Amino acid sequence: MNLSELHATTVVGVIHNGKAAIGCDGQATMEKTVMKSTVKKVRKLYDGKILAGFAGSTADAFTLFEKYEEKLNEYNGNMERAAVELAKEWRKDKFLQKLQALLIVMNNDKSLVISGQGDVIEPDHEIATIGSGGSYALSAARAMLKHAPKLSSREIVEEALHIAADIDIYTNHNITILEIEDED
């Protein structure tokens, strides 16, 4: 295993009250060793109108980010069409088929999970999670949406990540959160 095969993380995206937020922890592990604790696994795409995050092999995820950005530009920022076209290419291209990563992409209206098998999934409840701590973050976010609806999407993402970090050994409390800025 080499350094480009760093795995395990938690990424969570929430759309609440028409506002998207996505966040991740900062831990990258290789086997049983924490290699880095400040990795940024989320970014803004298409002039800040789309948020994205990855889990899986770091090198593979960067390849997917690049491919997805190409599709976004080709389809004028249409997030869903870009995801479907990436999935089609992913299924056909022998190089891309070997990539081991998942992506979450989202805007203020919709979130999608794009998988290495070429799947494009629109998660329920306007919550998308991936990574080793994803199930914990999903449970926490669902509970907060149900019982604390006044929280913002950013607050839900932050707390869900902290809860996942308390449970999942591959998730730490070094959190990065991004939001789509309001257009004036």
CYANA upper distance limits for C-alpha pairs under 8 A (distance plus 0.5 A):
  1 MET  CA      5 GLU  CA      6.86
  1 MET  CA     30 MET  CA      8.39
  2 ASN  CA      6 LEU  CA      8.42
  3 LEU  CA     30 MET  CA      7.85
  4 SER  CA     57 SER  CA      7.02
  4 SER  CA     58 THR  CA      6.34
  4 SER  CA     59 ALA  CA      5.89
  5 GLU  CA     30 MET  CA      7.56
  5 GLU  CA     56 GLY  CA      8.43
  5 GLU  CA     57 SER  CA      5.40
  5 GLU  CA     58 THR  CA      6.91
  5 GLU  CA     59 ALA  CA      7.73
  6 LEU  CA     28 ALA  CA      6.20
  6 LEU  CA     29 THR  CA      5.86
  6 LEU  CA     30 MET  CA      5.60
  6 LEU  CA     56 GLY  CA      7.62
  6 LEU  CA     57 SER  CA      5.94
  6 LEU  CA     58 THR  CA      6.57
  7 HIS  CA     28 ALA  CA      6.64
  7 HIS  CA     29 THR  CA      6.13
  7 HIS  CA     30 MET  CA      6.92
  7 HIS  CA     55 ALA  CA      7.71
  7 HIS  CA     56 GLY  CA      5.55
  7 HIS  CA     57 SER  CA      6.12
  7 HIS  CA     58 THR  CA      7.98
  8 ALA  CA     27 GLN  CA      8.25
  8 ALA  CA     28 ALA  CA      7.09
  8 ALA  CA     29 THR  CA      6.98
  8 ALA  CA     55 ALA  CA      7.32
  8 ALA  CA     56 GLY  CA      6.94
  8 ALA  CA    131 GLY  CA      6.41
  8 ALA  CA    132 SER  CA      5.93
  8 ALA  CA    170 TYR  CA      5.99
  8 ALA  CA    171 THR  CA      7.85
  9 THR  CA     24 CYS  CA      7.97
  9 THR  CA     25 ASP  CA      7.01
  9 THR  CA     26 GLY  CA      8.15
  9 THR  CA     27 GLN  CA      6.88
  9 THR  CA     28 ALA  CA      7.43
  9 THR  CA     55 ALA  CA      6.68
  9 THR  CA     56 GLY  CA      8.31
  9 THR  CA    130 ILE  CA      8.43
  9 THR  CA    131 GLY  CA      5.47
  9 THR  CA    132 SER  CA      6.05
  9 THR  CA    133 GLY  CA      6.92
  9 THR  CA    170 TYR  CA      6.23
  9 THR  CA    171 THR  CA      5.78
 10 THR  CA     24 CYS  CA      6.15
 10 THR  CA     25 ASP  CA      6.45
 10 THR  CA     55 ALA  CA      7.73
 10 THR  CA    129 THR  CA      7.78
 10 THR  CA    130 ILE  CA      6.54
 10 THR  CA    131 GLY  CA      5.17
 10 THR  CA    132 SER  CA      6.48
 10 THR  CA    133 GLY  CA      5.34
 10 THR  CA    134 GLY  CA      5.92
 10 THR  CA    137 ALA  CA      8.14
 10 THR  CA    161 LEU  CA      7.60
 10 THR  CA    164 ALA  CA      7.91
 10 THR  CA    171 THR  CA      6.58
 11 VAL  CA     22 ILE  CA      7.78
 11 VAL  CA     23 GLY  CA      6.20
 11 VAL  CA     24 CYS  CA      4.88
 11 VAL  CA     25 ASP  CA      7.46
 11 VAL  CA     41 LYS  CA      8.33
 11 VAL  CA     53 GLY  CA      6.98
 11 VAL  CA     54 PHE  CA      7.48
 11 VAL  CA     55 ALA  CA      7.57
 11 VAL  CA    129 THR  CA      6.06
 11 VAL  CA    130 ILE  CA      5.90
 11 VAL  CA    131 GLY  CA      6.82
 11 VAL  CA    133 GLY  CA      8.40
 11 VAL  CA    134 GLY  CA      7.12
 11 VAL  CA    161 LEU  CA      8.23
 12 VAL  CA     22 ILE  CA      6.18
 12 VAL  CA     23 GLY  CA      6.04
 12 VAL  CA     24 CYS  CA      6.99
 12 VAL  CA    127 ILE  CA      7.72
 12 VAL  CA    128 ALA  CA      6.19
 12 VAL  CA    129 THR  CA      4.89
 12 VAL  CA    130 ILE  CA      7.21
 12 VAL  CA    134 GLY  CA      7.47
 12 VAL  CA    137 ALA  CA      7.21
 12 VAL  CA    138 LEU  CA      7.97
 12 VAL  CA    157 VAL  CA      6.77
 12 VAL  CA    160 ALA  CA      8.21
 12 VAL  CA    161 LEU  CA      7.77
 13 GLY  CA     20 ALA  CA      7.65
 13 GLY  CA     21 ALA  CA      6.12
 13 GLY  CA     22 ILE  CA      4.55
 13 GLY  CA     23 GLY  CA      6.88
 13 GLY  CA    104 ILE  CA      8.05
 13 GLY  CA    106 MET  CA      8.12
 13 GLY  CA    111 SER  CA      8.16
 13 GLY  CA    127 ILE  CA      6.19
 13 GLY  CA    128 ALA  CA      5.57
 13 GLY  CA    129 THR  CA      6.87
 13 GLY  CA    157 VAL  CA      7.08
 14 VAL  CA     20 ALA  CA      6.20
 14 VAL  CA     21 ALA  CA      6.02
 14 VAL  CA     22 ILE  CA      6.93
 14 VAL  CA    126 GLU  CA      6.34
 14 VAL  CA    127 ILE  CA      5.14
 14 VAL  CA    128 ALA  CA      7.05
 14 VAL  CA    141 ALA  CA      8.39
 14 VAL  CA    153 SER  CA      6.15
 14 VAL  CA    154 ARG  CA      8.28
 14 VAL  CA    156 ILE  CA      7.92
 14 VAL  CA    157 VAL  CA      7.00
 15 ILE  CA     19 LYS  CA      5.87
 15 ILE  CA     20 ALA  CA      4.80
 15 ILE  CA     21 ALA  CA      7.05
 15 ILE  CA    108 ASN  CA      6.79
 15 ILE  CA    109 ASP  CA      7.68
 15 ILE  CA    110 LYS  CA      7.97
 15 ILE  CA    111 SER  CA      8.30
 15 ILE  CA    126 GLU  CA      5.81
 15 ILE  CA    127 ILE  CA      7.13
 15 ILE  CA    153 SER  CA      6.55
 16 HIS  CA     20 ALA  CA      7.07
 16 HIS  CA    126 GLU  CA      7.82
 16 HIS  CA    152 SER  CA      7.27
 16 HIS  CA    153 SER  CA      5.72
 17 ASN  CA    152 SER  CA      8.37
 17 ASN  CA    153 SER  CA      8.32
 18 GLY  CA    108 ASN  CA      5.98
 18 GLY  CA    109 ASP  CA      6.98
 19 LYS  CA    108 ASN  CA      5.54
 19 LYS  CA    109 ASP  CA      8.35
 19 LYS  CA    153 SER  CA      7.02
 19 LYS  CA    179 GLU  CA      8.28
 19 LYS  CA    180 ILE  CA      7.94
 20 ALA  CA    106 MET  CA      7.74
 20 ALA  CA    107 ASN  CA      6.61
 20 ALA  CA    108 ASN  CA      5.29
 20 ALA  CA    109 ASP  CA      8.25
 20 ALA  CA    153 SER  CA      6.77
 20 ALA  CA    154 ARG  CA      8.25
 20 ALA  CA    179 GLU  CA      6.43
 20 ALA  CA    180 ILE  CA      6.90
 21 ALA  CA     51 LEU  CA      8.21
 21 ALA  CA    153 SER  CA      6.15
 21 ALA  CA    154 ARG  CA      5.83
 21 ALA  CA    157 VAL  CA      7.36
 21 ALA  CA    177 ILE  CA      7.32
 21 ALA  CA    178 LEU  CA      6.16
 21 ALA  CA    179 GLU  CA      5.00
 21 ALA  CA    180 ILE  CA      7.58
 22 ILE  CA     42 VAL  CA      7.69
 22 ILE  CA     51 LEU  CA      7.26
 22 ILE  CA     52 ALA  CA      7.88
 22 ILE  CA     53 GLY  CA      7.83
 22 ILE  CA    154 ARG  CA      8.02
 22 ILE  CA    157 VAL  CA      7.14
 22 ILE  CA    177 ILE  CA      6.11
 22 ILE  CA    178 LEU  CA      5.94
 22 ILE  CA    179 GLU  CA      7.09
 23 GLY  CA     42 VAL  CA      7.01
 23 GLY  CA     53 GLY  CA      8.07
 23 GLY  CA    157 VAL  CA      6.75
 23 GLY  CA    158 GLU  CA      7.65
 23 GLY  CA    161 LEU  CA      8.07
 23 GLY  CA    175 ILE  CA      7.31
 23 GLY  CA    176 THR  CA      5.85
 23 GLY  CA    177 ILE  CA      4.58
 23 GLY  CA    178 LEU  CA      6.73
 24 CYS  CA     40 LYS  CA      7.92
 24 CYS  CA     41 LYS  CA      6.71
 24 CYS  CA     42 VAL  CA      7.10
 24 CYS  CA     53 GLY  CA      8.01
 24 CYS  CA    161 LEU  CA      7.50
 24 CYS  CA    175 ILE  CA      6.15
 24 CYS  CA    176 THR  CA      6.01
 24 CYS  CA    177 ILE  CA      7.19
 25 ASP  CA     38 THR  CA      8.39
 25 ASP  CA     39 VAL  CA      8.15
 25 ASP  CA     40 LYS  CA      8.34
 25 ASP  CA     41 LYS  CA      8.29
 25 ASP  CA    161 LEU  CA      7.43
 25 ASP  CA    165 ALA  CA      8.37
 25 ASP  CA    171 THR  CA      6.47
 25 ASP  CA    172 ASN  CA      6.11
 25 ASP  CA    173 HIS  CA      6.67
 25 ASP  CA    174 ASN  CA      5.89
 25 ASP  CA    175 ILE  CA      5.00
 25 ASP  CA    176 THR  CA      6.94
 26 GLY  CA     36 LYS  CA      8.01
 26 GLY  CA     37 SER  CA      5.46
 26 GLY  CA     38 THR  CA      4.82
 26 GLY  CA     39 VAL  CA      4.91
 26 GLY  CA     40 LYS  CA      6.61
 26 GLY  CA     41 LYS  CA      7.86
 26 GLY  CA    171 THR  CA      7.94
 26 GLY  CA    172 ASN  CA      6.85
 26 GLY  CA    173 HIS  CA      7.95
 26 GLY  CA    174 ASN  CA      5.66
 26 GLY  CA    175 ILE  CA      6.55
 26 GLY  CA    176 THR  CA      7.87
 27 GLN  CA     34 VAL  CA      7.33
 27 GLN  CA     35 MET  CA      8.18
 27 GLN  CA     36 LYS  CA      6.32
 27 GLN  CA     37 SER  CA      4.73
 27 GLN  CA     38 THR  CA      6.70
 27 GLN  CA     39 VAL  CA      6.66
 27 GLN  CA    170 TYR  CA      7.28
 27 GLN  CA    171 THR  CA      6.40
 27 GLN  CA    172 ASN  CA      6.25
 27 GLN  CA    174 ASN  CA      8.03
 28 ALA  CA     34 VAL  CA      6.47
 28 ALA  CA     35 MET  CA      6.18
 28 ALA  CA     36 LYS  CA      5.76
 28 ALA  CA     37 SER  CA      6.76
 28 ALA  CA     39 VAL  CA      7.22
 28 ALA  CA    170 TYR  CA      8.19
 29 THR  CA     33 THR  CA      5.97
 29 THR  CA     34 VAL  CA      4.90
 29 THR  CA     35 MET  CA      5.74
 29 THR  CA     36 LYS  CA      7.57
 29 THR  CA    170 TYR  CA      7.58
 30 MET  CA     34 VAL  CA      7.03
 30 MET  CA     35 MET  CA      6.92
 37 SER  CA    172 ASN  CA      7.87
 37 SER  CA    174 ASN  CA      7.47
 38 THR  CA    174 ASN  CA      6.97
 40 LYS  CA    176 THR  CA      7.29
 41 LYS  CA     53 GLY  CA      5.95
 41 LYS  CA     54 PHE  CA      6.18
 41 LYS  CA     55 ALA  CA      8.01
 42 VAL  CA     51 LEU  CA      7.77
 42 VAL  CA     52 ALA  CA      6.00
 42 VAL  CA     53 GLY  CA      4.58
 42 VAL  CA     54 PHE  CA      7.20
 42 VAL  CA    176 THR  CA      7.95
 42 VAL  CA    177 ILE  CA      8.17
 42 VAL  CA    178 LEU  CA      7.87
 43 ARG  CA     51 LEU  CA      6.48
 43 ARG  CA     52 ALA  CA      5.95
 43 ARG  CA     53 GLY  CA      6.92
 43 ARG  CA    178 LEU  CA      7.76
 44 LYS  CA     48 GLY  CA      5.41
 44 LYS  CA     49 LYS  CA      7.64
 44 LYS  CA     50 ILE  CA      6.29
 44 LYS  CA     51 LEU  CA      5.16
 44 LYS  CA     52 ALA  CA      6.73
 44 LYS  CA    178 LEU  CA      8.03
 45 LEU  CA     49 LYS  CA      6.93
 45 LEU  CA     50 ILE  CA      5.56
 45 LEU  CA     51 LEU  CA      6.51
 45 LEU  CA     52 ALA  CA      7.56
 45 LEU  CA     69 GLU  CA      7.53
 46 TYR  CA     50 ILE  CA      6.56
 46 TYR  CA     69 GLU  CA      7.87
 46 TYR  CA     72 LEU  CA      7.64
 46 TYR  CA     73 ASN  CA      8.04
 46 TYR  CA     77 GLY  CA      6.98
 48 GLY  CA    180 ILE  CA      6.70
 48 GLY  CA    181 GLU  CA      7.82
 49 LYS  CA    107 ASN  CA      6.92
 49 LYS  CA    180 ILE  CA      6.53
 49 LYS  CA    181 GLU  CA      8.38
 50 ILE  CA     79 MET  CA      8.15
 50 ILE  CA    105 VAL  CA      7.24
 50 ILE  CA    106 MET  CA      6.10
 50 ILE  CA    107 ASN  CA      5.42
 50 ILE  CA    180 ILE  CA      7.59
 51 LEU  CA    104 ILE  CA      8.46
 51 LEU  CA    105 VAL  CA      6.10
 51 LEU  CA    106 MET  CA      5.74
 51 LEU  CA    107 ASN  CA      6.79
 51 LEU  CA    178 LEU  CA      7.81
 51 LEU  CA    179 GLU  CA      7.83
 51 LEU  CA    180 ILE  CA      7.68
 52 ALA  CA    103 LEU  CA      7.28
 52 ALA  CA    104 ILE  CA      5.85
 52 ALA  CA    105 VAL  CA      4.86
 52 ALA  CA    106 MET  CA      6.96
 53 GLY  CA    103 LEU  CA      6.13
 53 GLY  CA    104 ILE  CA      5.70
 53 GLY  CA    105 VAL  CA      7.24
 54 PHE  CA     61 ALA  CA      6.60
 54 PHE  CA    101 ALA  CA      7.30
 54 PHE  CA    102 LEU  CA      6.09
 54 PHE  CA    103 LEU  CA      5.07
 54 PHE  CA    104 ILE  CA      6.91
 54 PHE  CA    130 ILE  CA      8.20
 55 ALA  CA     61 ALA  CA      7.72
 55 ALA  CA    101 ALA  CA      6.10
 55 ALA  CA    102 LEU  CA      5.84
 55 ALA  CA    103 LEU  CA      7.20
 55 ALA  CA    130 ILE  CA      6.88
 55 ALA  CA    131 GLY  CA      5.89
 56 GLY  CA     60 ASP  CA      8.06
 56 GLY  CA     61 ALA  CA      7.34
 56 GLY  CA    100 GLN  CA      6.35
 56 GLY  CA    101 ALA  CA      4.69
 56 GLY  CA    102 LEU  CA      6.84
 56 GLY  CA    131 GLY  CA      7.79
 57 SER  CA     61 ALA  CA      6.59
 57 SER  CA     99 LEU  CA      8.29
 57 SER  CA    100 GLN  CA      6.21
 57 SER  CA    101 ALA  CA      6.15
 58 THR  CA     62 PHE  CA      6.82
 58 THR  CA    101 ALA  CA      8.26
 59 ALA  CA     63 THR  CA      6.94
 60 ASP  CA     64 LEU  CA      6.82
 60 ASP  CA     99 LEU  CA      5.74
 60 ASP  CA    100 GLN  CA      6.58
 60 ASP  CA    101 ALA  CA      6.59
 61 ALA  CA     65 PHE  CA      6.61
 61 ALA  CA     99 LEU  CA      8.29
 61 ALA  CA    100 GLN  CA      8.12
 61 ALA  CA    101 ALA  CA      5.97
 61 ALA  CA    102 LEU  CA      7.72
 61 ALA  CA    103 LEU  CA      7.99
 62 PHE  CA     66 GLU  CA      6.75
 63 THR  CA     67 LYS  CA      6.75
 64 LEU  CA     68 TYR  CA      6.39
 64 LEU  CA    101 ALA  CA      8.49
 64 LEU  CA    103 LEU  CA      8.38
 65 PHE  CA     69 GLU  CA      6.54
 66 GLU  CA     70 GLU  CA      6.76
 67 LYS  CA     71 LYS  CA      6.90
 67 LYS  CA     86 LEU  CA      7.55
 68 TYR  CA     72 LEU  CA      6.63
 68 TYR  CA     82 ALA  CA      7.13
 68 TYR  CA     83 ALA  CA      7.44
 68 TYR  CA     86 LEU  CA      6.76
 69 GLU  CA     73 ASN  CA      6.72
 70 GLU  CA     74 GLU  CA      6.63
 71 LYS  CA     75 TYR  CA      6.56
 71 LYS  CA     82 ALA  CA      5.32
 71 LYS  CA     83 ALA  CA      8.11
 71 LYS  CA     85 GLU  CA      7.54
 71 LYS  CA     86 LEU  CA      7.23
 72 LEU  CA     76 ASN  CA      6.46
 72 LEU  CA     77 GLY  CA      5.24
 72 LEU  CA     78 ASN  CA      6.73
 72 LEU  CA     79 MET  CA      6.89
 72 LEU  CA     82 ALA  CA      5.68
 73 ASN  CA     77 GLY  CA      6.45
 74 GLU  CA     82 ALA  CA      8.33
 75 TYR  CA     81 ARG  CA      7.41
 75 TYR  CA     82 ALA  CA      6.75
 77 GLY  CA     82 ALA  CA      8.16
 78 ASN  CA     82 ALA  CA      6.56
 79 MET  CA     83 ALA  CA      6.72
 79 MET  CA    105 VAL  CA      8.14
 79 MET  CA    106 MET  CA      8.12
 79 MET  CA    107 ASN  CA      8.48
 80 GLU  CA     84 VAL  CA      6.78
 80 GLU  CA    112 LEU  CA      8.21
 81 ARG  CA     85 GLU  CA      6.61
 82 ALA  CA     86 LEU  CA      6.54
 83 ALA  CA     87 ALA  CA      6.62
 83 ALA  CA    112 LEU  CA      8.49
 83 ALA  CA    114 ILE  CA      7.44
 83 ALA  CA    120 VAL  CA      7.19
 84 VAL  CA     88 LYS  CA      6.75
 84 VAL  CA    120 VAL  CA      7.04
 85 GLU  CA     89 GLU  CA      6.76
 86 LEU  CA     90 TRP  CA      6.42
 86 LEU  CA    118 GLY  CA      8.17
 87 ALA  CA     91 ARG  CA      6.73
 87 ALA  CA    114 ILE  CA      7.79
 87 ALA  CA    115 SER  CA      8.41
 87 ALA  CA    117 GLN  CA      8.35
 87 ALA  CA    118 GLY  CA      4.68
 87 ALA  CA    119 ASP  CA      6.72
 87 ALA  CA    120 VAL  CA      7.40
 88 LYS  CA     92 LYS  CA      7.02
 88 LYS  CA    118 GLY  CA      7.03
 89 GLU  CA     93 ASP  CA      6.42
 89 GLU  CA     96 LEU  CA      8.37
 90 TRP  CA     96 LEU  CA      5.75
 90 TRP  CA     97 GLN  CA      6.32
 90 TRP  CA    116 GLY  CA      7.79
 90 TRP  CA    117 GLN  CA      7.97
 90 TRP  CA    118 GLY  CA      6.11
 91 ARG  CA     96 LEU  CA      8.04
 91 ARG  CA     97 GLN  CA      6.68
 91 ARG  CA    117 GLN  CA      7.22
 91 ARG  CA    118 GLY  CA      5.99
 92 LYS  CA     97 GLN  CA      8.05
 93 ASP  CA     97 GLN  CA      6.64
 94 LYS  CA     98 LYS  CA      7.43
 95 PHE  CA     99 LEU  CA      7.87
 97 GLN  CA    116 GLY  CA      7.19
 97 GLN  CA    117 GLN  CA      7.65
 98 LYS  CA    116 GLY  CA      8.34
 99 LEU  CA    116 GLY  CA      6.77
100 GLN  CA    116 GLY  CA      6.52
101 ALA  CA    115 SER  CA      7.32
101 ALA  CA    116 GLY  CA      6.52
102 LEU  CA    113 VAL  CA      7.53
102 LEU  CA    114 ILE  CA      6.31
102 LEU  CA    115 SER  CA      5.31
102 LEU  CA    116 GLY  CA      6.82
102 LEU  CA    130 ILE  CA      7.63
103 LEU  CA    113 VAL  CA      6.16
103 LEU  CA    114 ILE  CA      5.62
103 LEU  CA    115 SER  CA      7.13
103 LEU  CA    130 ILE  CA      8.38
104 ILE  CA    111 SER  CA      7.51
104 ILE  CA    112 LEU  CA      6.15
104 ILE  CA    113 VAL  CA      5.06
104 ILE  CA    114 ILE  CA      6.86
104 ILE  CA    128 ALA  CA      7.40
104 ILE  CA    129 THR  CA      8.07
104 ILE  CA    130 ILE  CA      8.11
105 VAL  CA    111 SER  CA      6.28
105 VAL  CA    112 LEU  CA      5.86
105 VAL  CA    113 VAL  CA      7.05
105 VAL  CA    114 ILE  CA      8.36
106 MET  CA    110 LYS  CA      6.11
106 MET  CA    111 SER  CA      4.62
106 MET  CA    112 LEU  CA      6.70
107 ASN  CA    111 SER  CA      7.05
107 ASN  CA    180 ILE  CA      7.87
108 ASN  CA    180 ILE  CA      7.89
110 LYS  CA    122 GLU  CA      8.09
110 LYS  CA    126 GLU  CA      7.62
111 SER  CA    122 GLU  CA      6.50
111 SER  CA    123 PRO  CA      7.43
111 SER  CA    126 GLU  CA      7.23
111 SER  CA    127 ILE  CA      7.95
111 SER  CA    128 ALA  CA      7.13
112 LEU  CA    120 VAL  CA      6.92
112 LEU  CA    121 ILE  CA      5.95
112 LEU  CA    122 GLU  CA      5.15
112 LEU  CA    123 PRO  CA      7.13
112 LEU  CA    128 ALA  CA      7.70
113 VAL  CA    119 ASP  CA      8.24
113 VAL  CA    120 VAL  CA      6.20
113 VAL  CA    121 ILE  CA      5.58
113 VAL  CA    122 GLU  CA      6.94
113 VAL  CA    123 PRO  CA      7.85
113 VAL  CA    128 ALA  CA      7.48
114 ILE  CA    118 GLY  CA      7.27
114 ILE  CA    119 ASP  CA      6.10
114 ILE  CA    120 VAL  CA      5.20
114 ILE  CA    121 ILE  CA      7.02
115 SER  CA    119 ASP  CA      5.62
115 SER  CA    120 VAL  CA      7.21
123 PRO  CA    127 ILE  CA      6.84
123 PRO  CA    128 ALA  CA      6.32
124 ASP  CA    128 ALA  CA      8.41
125 HIS  CA    142 ARG  CA      8.02
127 ILE  CA    138 LEU  CA      7.42
127 ILE  CA    141 ALA  CA      7.85
127 ILE  CA    142 ARG  CA      8.22
128 ALA  CA    138 LEU  CA      7.86
129 THR  CA    134 GLY  CA      5.34
129 THR  CA    135 SER  CA      7.69
129 THR  CA    137 ALA  CA      7.47
129 THR  CA    138 LEU  CA      6.65
130 ILE  CA    134 GLY  CA      5.21
130 ILE  CA    135 SER  CA      8.31
132 SER  CA    168 ASP  CA      7.55
132 SER  CA    170 TYR  CA      7.28
132 SER  CA    171 THR  CA      8.21
133 GLY  CA    137 ALA  CA      6.79
133 GLY  CA    164 ALA  CA      5.88
133 GLY  CA    165 ALA  CA      7.84
133 GLY  CA    167 ILE  CA      8.25
133 GLY  CA    168 ASP  CA      5.96
133 GLY  CA    170 TYR  CA      7.88
133 GLY  CA    171 THR  CA      7.07
134 GLY  CA    138 LEU  CA      6.46
134 GLY  CA    164 ALA  CA      7.93
135 SER  CA    139 SER  CA      6.69
136 TYR  CA    140 ALA  CA      6.74
136 TYR  CA    160 ALA  CA      8.07
136 TYR  CA    163 ILE  CA      7.59
136 TYR  CA    164 ALA  CA      5.65
136 TYR  CA    167 ILE  CA      8.08
136 TYR  CA    168 ASP  CA      8.48
137 ALA  CA    141 ALA  CA      6.51
137 ALA  CA    160 ALA  CA      5.14
137 ALA  CA    161 LEU  CA      6.36
137 ALA  CA    163 ILE  CA      7.19
137 ALA  CA    164 ALA  CA      5.77
138 LEU  CA    142 ARG  CA      6.60
138 LEU  CA    160 ALA  CA      7.80
139 SER  CA    143 ALA  CA      6.76
140 ALA  CA    144 MET  CA      6.75
140 ALA  CA    159 GLU  CA      8.26
140 ALA  CA    160 ALA  CA      5.71
140 ALA  CA    163 ILE  CA      7.52
141 ALA  CA    145 LEU  CA      6.64
141 ALA  CA    156 ILE  CA      6.43
141 ALA  CA    157 VAL  CA      7.50
141 ALA  CA    159 GLU  CA      8.40
141 ALA  CA    160 ALA  CA      6.04
142 ARG  CA    146 LYS  CA      6.73
143 ALA  CA    147 HIS  CA      6.43
143 ALA  CA    148 ALA  CA      8.22
144 MET  CA    148 ALA  CA      5.38
144 MET  CA    149 PRO  CA      7.17
144 MET  CA    151 LEU  CA      8.23
144 MET  CA    156 ILE  CA      7.12
145 LEU  CA    149 PRO  CA      5.51
145 LEU  CA    151 LEU  CA      8.32
145 LEU  CA    156 ILE  CA      8.22
151 LEU  CA    155 GLU  CA      6.44
151 LEU  CA    156 ILE  CA      6.93
152 SER  CA    156 ILE  CA      6.78
153 SER  CA    157 VAL  CA      6.66
154 ARG  CA    158 GLU  CA      6.64
154 ARG  CA    177 ILE  CA      7.70
154 ARG  CA    179 GLU  CA      7.87
155 GLU  CA    159 GLU  CA      6.65
156 ILE  CA    160 ALA  CA      6.45
157 VAL  CA    161 LEU  CA      6.63
157 VAL  CA    177 ILE  CA      8.15
158 GLU  CA    162 HIS  CA      6.84
158 GLU  CA    175 ILE  CA      7.97
158 GLU  CA    177 ILE  CA      7.83
159 GLU  CA    163 ILE  CA      6.67
160 ALA  CA    164 ALA  CA      6.68
161 LEU  CA    165 ALA  CA      6.56
161 LEU  CA    173 HIS  CA      7.97
161 LEU  CA    175 ILE  CA      7.94
162 HIS  CA    166 ASP  CA      6.77
162 HIS  CA    172 ASN  CA      8.37
162 HIS  CA    173 HIS  CA      6.49
163 ILE  CA    167 ILE  CA      7.14
164 ALA  CA    168 ASP  CA      6.20
164 ALA  CA    171 THR  CA      7.31
165 ALA  CA    169 ILE  CA      7.49
165 ALA  CA    170 TYR  CA      8.18
165 ALA  CA    171 THR  CA      5.21
165 ALA  CA    172 ASN  CA      5.47
165 ALA  CA    173 HIS  CA      6.38
166 ASP  CA    172 ASN  CA      8.39
